[in-house]
């Protein structure tokens, strides 16, 4: 059991805390889905790129899904072996950098990008758009023809001889099995038609933020039945599923303000956790030290923005100022989307592995905000 209040006292707040045991368990569960197949798992660094966390994944045989030089560096620092380069804005100068670093796969996003890879010795996967509604938040849905990613699956006949396989990713935080199997079925039919031996199934497995999560056993059953006669390589790109439930944001309670409504003011704002503002995301909250009285309150940050709200109209025990509260399921798209807005330093990150506690990123200092500024 993690003692969050002690961590807050020892390391200060706001503070991201990760559970190494949970990360390993999530990887084990993901592997079970593909048991019996020639399959590999890569982690989407956009979810969380701390090399200390990536090293745990590398030790478990997980590779990397990267979209930038910075993410590639983090993956290499962690010792990740299998690298997939994704993204819809690759350029020739980046191509030289990535190929010199020994990446394994490239996901080609458009017909216009194909010439960039002619003559390059690498496994080429074409990202296809199956026009499947992921039934998730519109900002993280990527599988419809109106979205910027991929090419229409019915139009690849003219380039099939220039690629080695297919890539599909229909969105993130998907909690229904049917959209996955719909997309996978279309991609599998296409792969069989052209004899492709590589299929990247993307990711998007939804976790339990507020009661709904993906039925992993049902997904496993569907994949087992669908791909039973496919003898190629399957790749799964998972981010949130692996690290989301393993991460927590610990915020210090600055004050409790009683106005027309109650506001719990914390030292963590949308600069620390932007998901509630960006996606209307819900994170369960633990009050570590409370008054015993329960109210409906908004949990807000210290920024000069009316939108700096981490939770709206939440029933919770009134916390004692000076103590801490914990936002659950904050391991994915928490620190990786944090910013210095309002001149706020980035928080520290802690890794808990059983009884061992390790600082894996020190808190950014005020002076470090301006190290690259010349006046």
For each residue, the residues with C-beta under 8 A, 3 or more apart:
1:
2: 7 17 19 248 352
3: 6 7
4: 7 8 17 248 250 286 288 324 326
5: 8 9 288 289 323 324
6: 3 9 10
7: 2 3 4 10 11 15 17 250 350 352 357
8: 4 5 11 12 13 15 250 252 288 324
9: 5 6
10: 6 7
11: 7 8 15 348 350 359 363
12: 8 15 252 348 363
13: 8 250 251 252 267 268 324 347
14: 249 250 251 252 266 267 268 272 347
15: 7 8 11 12 249 250 347 348 349 350
16: 247 248 249 250 330 331 334 335 347 348 349 350
17: 2 4 7 247 248 249 250 349 350 352
18: 23 50 53 243 246 247 248 331 349 350 351 352 360
19: 2 22 23 246 247 248 352
20: 23 24 56 246 351 352 353 354
21: 24 25 353 354
22: 19 25 26 245 246
23: 18 19 20 26 27 53 56 57 242 243 246
24: 20 21 27 28 56 60
25: 21 22 28 29
26: 22 23 29 30 241 242 243 245 246
27: 23 24 30 31 41 57 60 62 242
28: 24 25 31 32
29: 25 26 32 33 216
30: 26 27 33 34 41 205 236 238 241 242
31: 27 28 34 35 41
32: 28 29 35 216 220
33: 29 30 216 219 220 223 236
34: 30 31 37 39 41 223 234 236
35: 31 32 220
36: 224
37: 34 223 227 234
38: 231 232 233 234
39: 34 233 234 235 236
40: 63 82 233 234 235 236
41: 27 30 31 34 61 62 63 235 236 238
42: 62 63 64 65 82 83 84 235 236 237 238
43: 47 54 57 62 63 64 65 80 237 238 239 242 243
44: 47 65 203 237 238 239
45: 48 49 54 64 65 66 67 71 74 75 239 336
46: 49 65 67 71 239 333 336
47: 43 44 239 240 242 243 244 331 332 333 336
48: 45 53 239 243 247 331 332 333 334 335 336
49: 45 46 54 70 71 74 336
50: 18 53 54 74 335 349 360 361
51: 54 55 74 77 78
52: 55 56 78 349 351 358 360 361
53: 18 23 48 50 56 57 243 351 360
54: 43 45 49 50 51 57 58 64 74 75 77 78 80
55: 51 52 58 59 77 78 79
56: 20 23 24 52 53 59 60
57: 23 27 43 53 54 60 62 78 80 242
58: 54 55 61 62 78 79 80 81
59: 55 56 79
60: 24 27 56 57
61: 41 58
62: 27 41 42 43 57 58 80 242
63: 40 41 42 43 75 80 81 82 83 84 104
64: 42 43 45 54 71 72 75 78 80 82 83 84
65: 42 43 44 45 46 84 86 203 237 239
66: 45 71 72 74 75 83 84 85 86 103
67: 45 46 71 85 86 87
68: 71 72 87
69: 72 73 94 97 98
70: 49 73 74
71: 45 46 49 64 66 67 68 74 75
72: 64 66 68 69 75 76 83 85 97 98 101 103
73: 69 70 76 77
74: 45 49 50 51 54 66 70 71 77 78
75: 45 54 63 64 66 71 72 78 80 83
76: 72 73 79 80 101
77: 51 54 55 73 74
78: 51 52 54 55 57 58 64 74 75
79: 55 58 59 76
80: 43 54 57 58 62 63 64 75 76 83
81: 58 63
82: 40 42 63 64 104 105
83: 42 63 64 66 72 75 80 101 102 103 104 105
84: 42 63 64 65 66 103 104 105 106 107 125 200 235 237
85: 66 67 72 90 98 103 105 106 107
86: 65 66 67 107 109 127 167 237
87: 67 68 90 107 109
88: 109 110 113 148 149
89:
90: 85 87 94 95 106 109 113 116
91: 94 95 116
92: 95 96 116
93: 96 97
94: 69 90 91 97 98
95: 90 91 92 98 99 116 117 120
96: 92 93 99 100
97: 69 72 93 94 100 101
98: 69 72 85 94 95 101 103 106
99: 95 96 102 103 120 122
100: 96 97
101: 72 76 83 97 98
102: 83 99
103: 66 72 83 84 85 98 99 106 122
104: 63 82 83 84 122 123
105: 82 83 84 85 122 123 124 125 198 200 235
106: 84 85 90 98 103 117 122 123 124 125
107: 84 85 86 87 125 126 127 167 200
108: 113 114 116 117 124 125 126 127 163
109: 86 87 88 90 113 127 149 150 151
110: 88 113 114 150 151
111: 114 151 159
112: 115
113: 88 90 108 109 110 116 117
114: 108 110 111 117 118 126 159 162 163
115: 112 118
116: 90 91 92 95 108 113 120
117: 95 106 108 113 114 120 122 124
118: 114 115 162
119:
120: 95 99 116 117 124
121:
122: 99 103 104 105 106 117
123: 104 105 106 164 165 198
124: 105 106 108 117 120 162 163 164 165
125: 84 105 106 107 108 163 164 165 166 167 198 200
126: 107 108 114 151 156 159 163 165 166 167
127: 86 107 108 109 149 150 151 166 167 168 169
128: 150 151 152 153 156 166 167 168 187 190
129: 143 144 145 147 149 150 151 152 153 168
130: 143 153 168 170 182 183 186 187
131: 143 144 145 152 153
132: 143 144 170 179 182 183 186
133: 141 143 144 179
134: 141 142 143 170 171 172 174 179 204
135: 174 175 176 179
136: 140 141 171 172 173 174 175 204 206
137: 140 141 173 279 280
138: 141
139: 278 279
140: 136 137 171 172 173 279
141: 133 134 136 137 138 144 147 170 171
142: 134 147 149 150 169 170 171 172
143: 129 130 131 132 133 134 147 168 169 170 171 179 183
144: 129 131 132 133 141 147
145: 129 131 152
146:
147: 129 141 142 143 144 150
148: 88
149: 88 109 127 129 142 169
150: 109 110 127 128 129 142 147 167 168
151: 109 110 111 126 127 128 129 155 156
152: 128 129 131 145 155
153: 128 129 130 131 156 186 187 190
154:
155: 151 152 158
156: 126 128 151 153 159 160 163 166 190 194
157: 160
158: 155
159: 111 114 126 156 162 163
160: 156 157 163 194
161:
162: 114 118 124 159
163: 108 114 124 125 126 156 159 160 166 196
164: 123 124 125 196 197 198
165: 123 124 125 126 191 196 197 198 199 200 232 233
166: 125 126 127 128 156 163 187 190 191 196 198 199 200
167: 86 107 125 126 127 128 150 199 200 202
168: 127 128 129 130 143 150 183 184 186 187 199 200 201 202
169: 127 142 143 149 200 201 202 203 204 237
170: 130 132 134 141 142 143 174 179 180 183 202 204
171: 134 136 140 141 142 143 174 179 204
172: 134 136 140 142 203 204 206 239 240
173: 136 137 140 204 206 207 209 240
174: 134 135 136 170 171 179 180 204 205 206 214
175: 135 136 206 212 213 214
176: 135 179 180 214
177: 180 181 214 215 218 219 222
178: 181 182
179: 132 133 134 135 143 170 171 174 176 182 183
180: 170 174 176 177 183 184 201 204 219 222
181: 177 178 184 185 222 223 226
182: 130 132 178 179 185 186
183: 130 132 143 168 170 179 180 186 187
184: 168 180 181 187 188 201 222 223 226 227
185: 181 182 188 189 226
186: 130 132 153 168 182 183 189 190
187: 128 130 153 166 168 183 184 190 191 199 201
188: 184 185 191 192 199 226 227 230
189: 185 186 192 193
190: 128 153 156 166 186 187 193 194 196
191: 165 166 187 188 194 195 196 197 199 230 232
192: 188 189 195 230
193: 189 190
194: 156 160 190 191
195: 191 192
196: 163 164 165 166 190 191 199 232
197: 164 165 191 231 232 233
198: 105 123 125 164 165 166 232 233 235
199: 165 166 167 168 187 188 191 196 230 232 233 234 235
200: 84 105 107 125 165 166 167 168 169 234 235 236 237
201: 168 169 180 184 187 234 235 236 237
202: 167 168 169 170 236 237
203: 44 65 169 172 236 237 238 239 240 241
204: 134 136 169 170 171 172 173 174 180 240
205: 30 174 214 216 219 238 240 241
206: 136 172 173 174 175 212 213 214 240 241
207: 173 213 214 240 241 244 245 329 332
208: 211 212 213 245 329
209: 173 212 281 282 283 284 329
210: 282 284
211: 208
212: 175 206 208 209
213: 175 206 207 208
214: 174 175 176 177 205 206 207 219 241
215: 177 218 219
216: 29 32 33 205 219 220
217: 220 221
218: 177 215 221 222
219: 33 177 180 205 214 215 216 222 223
220: 32 33 35 216 217 223 224
221: 217 218 224 225
222: 177 180 181 184 218 219 225 226
223: 33 34 37 181 184 219 220 226 227
224: 36 220 221 227 228
225: 221 222 228
226: 181 184 185 188 222 223
227: 37 184 188 223 224 230 234
228: 224 225
229:
230: 188 191 192 199 227 234
231: 38 197
232: 38 165 191 196 197 198 199
233: 38 39 40 165 197 198 199
234: 34 37 38 39 40 199 200 201 227 230
235: 39 40 41 42 84 105 198 199 200 201
236: 30 33 34 39 40 41 42 200 201 202 203
237: 42 43 44 65 84 86 169 200 201 202 203
238: 30 41 42 43 44 203 205 241 242
239: 43 44 45 46 47 48 65 172 203 242 243 244 332
240: 47 172 173 203 204 205 206 207 243 244 332 333
241: 26 30 203 205 206 207 214 238 244
242: 23 26 27 30 43 47 57 62 238 239 246
243: 18 23 26 43 47 48 53 239 240 246 247 331 332
244: 47 207 239 240 241 247 329 330 331 332
245: 22 26 207 208 328 329 331
246: 18 19 20 22 23 26 242 243 331
247: 16 17 18 19 48 243 244 329 330 331 332 334
248: 2 4 16 17 18 19 326 327 328 330 331
249: 14 15 16 17 268 272 273 283 326 327 330 334 347
250: 4 7 8 13 14 15 16 17 324 325 326 327
251: 13 14 266 267 268 272 310 324 325 326 327
252: 8 12 13 14 266 267 268 322 323 324
253: 256 264 265 266 319 320 321 322 323 324 325
254: 265 266 267 302 321
255: 265 321
256: 253 262 263 264 265 297 318 319 321
257: 262 263 264 265
258: 262
259: 262 263
260:
261: 296 297 298
262: 256 257 258 259 295 296 297 298 318
263: 256 257 259 297 298 299 300
264: 253 256 257 297 298 299 300 316 318 319 325
265: 253 254 255 256 257 300 301 302
266: 14 251 252 253 254 269 299 300 301 302 310 325
267: 13 14 251 252 254 301 302
268: 13 14 249 251 252 272 273 301 310 327 347
269: 266 272 273 300 301 302 303 305 308 310 342 344
270: 273 274 276 277 301 303 305 307 308 309 310 341
271: 274 301 303 338 339 340 341 342 344
272: 14 249 251 268 269 301 334 338 344 347
273: 249 268 269 270 276 283 310 327 330 334 338
274: 270 271 277 278 337 338 339
275: 278 279 281 283 333 334 337
276: 270 273 279 280 281 282 283 309 310 311
277: 270 274 307 308 309
278: 139 274 275 281 337
279: 137 139 140 275 276
280: 137 276
281: 209 275 276 278
282: 209 210 276 311
283: 209 249 273 275 276 310 311 327 328 329 330
284: 209 210 327 328 329
285: 299 311 314 316 325 326 327 328
286: 4 325 326 328
287: 290 316 317 318 319 323 325
288: 4 5 8 319 323 324 325 326
289: 5 319 320 323 324
290: 287 293 317 318 319 320
291: 317 318 319 320
292: 317
293: 290 317 318
294: 315 316 317 318
295: 262 315 316 318
296: 261 262 313 314 315
297: 256 261 262 263 264 313 314 316 318
298: 261 262 263 264 309 311 312 313 314
299: 263 264 266 285 309 310 311 314 316 325
300: 263 264 265 266 269 308 309 310
301: 265 266 267 268 269 270 271 272 308 309 310
302: 254 265 266 267 269 308 342
303: 269 270 271 308 341 342 344
304: 308 342
305: 269 270 308
306:
307: 270 277
308: 269 270 277 300 301 302 303 304 305
309: 270 276 277 298 299 300 301 312
310: 251 266 268 269 270 273 276 283 299 300 301 327
311: 276 282 283 285 298 299 314
312: 298 309
313: 296 297 298
314: 285 296 297 298 299 311
315: 294 295 296
316: 264 285 287 294 295 297 299 319
317: 287 290 291 292 293 294
318: 256 262 264 287 290 291 293 294 295 297
319: 253 256 264 287 288 289 290 291 316 323 324 325
320: 253 289 290 291 323
321: 253 254 255 256
322: 252 253
323: 5 252 253 287 288 289 319 320
324: 4 5 8 13 250 251 252 253 288 289 319
325: 250 251 253 264 266 285 286 287 288 299 319
326: 4 248 249 250 251 285 286 288
327: 248 249 250 251 268 273 283 284 285 310 330
328: 245 248 283 284 285 286
329: 207 208 209 244 245 247 283 284 332
330: 16 244 247 248 249 273 283 327 334
331: 16 18 47 48 243 244 245 246 247 248 334
332: 47 48 207 239 240 243 244 247 329 336
333: 46 47 48 240 275 336 337
334: 16 48 247 249 272 273 275 330 331 337 338
335: 16 48 50 338 346 347 349 361
336: 45 46 47 48 49 332 333
337: 274 275 278 333 334
338: 271 272 273 274 334 335 346 347
339: 271 274 344
340: 271 343 344 345 346 364 369
341: 270 271 303 344
342: 269 271 302 303 304
343: 340 366 369
344: 269 271 272 303 339 340 341
345: 340 363 364 365 366 368 369
346: 335 338 340 361 363 364
347: 13 14 15 16 249 268 272 335 338 363 364
348: 11 12 15 16 359 361 362 363
349: 15 16 17 18 50 52 335 359 360 361
350: 7 11 15 16 17 18 357 358 359 360
351: 18 20 52 53 357 358 360
352: 2 7 17 18 19 20 356 357 358
353: 20 21 356 358
354: 20 21
355:
356: 352 353
357: 7 350 351 352
358: 52 350 351 352 353
359: 11 348 349 350 362
360: 18 50 52 53 349 350 351
361: 50 52 335 346 348 349
362: 348 359
363: 11 12 345 346 347 348
364: 340 345 346 347 368 369
365: 345 368 369
366: 343 345 369
367: 370 371
368: 345 364 365 371
369: 340 343 345 364 365 366
370: 367 373
371: 367 368
372:
373: 370
374:
375:
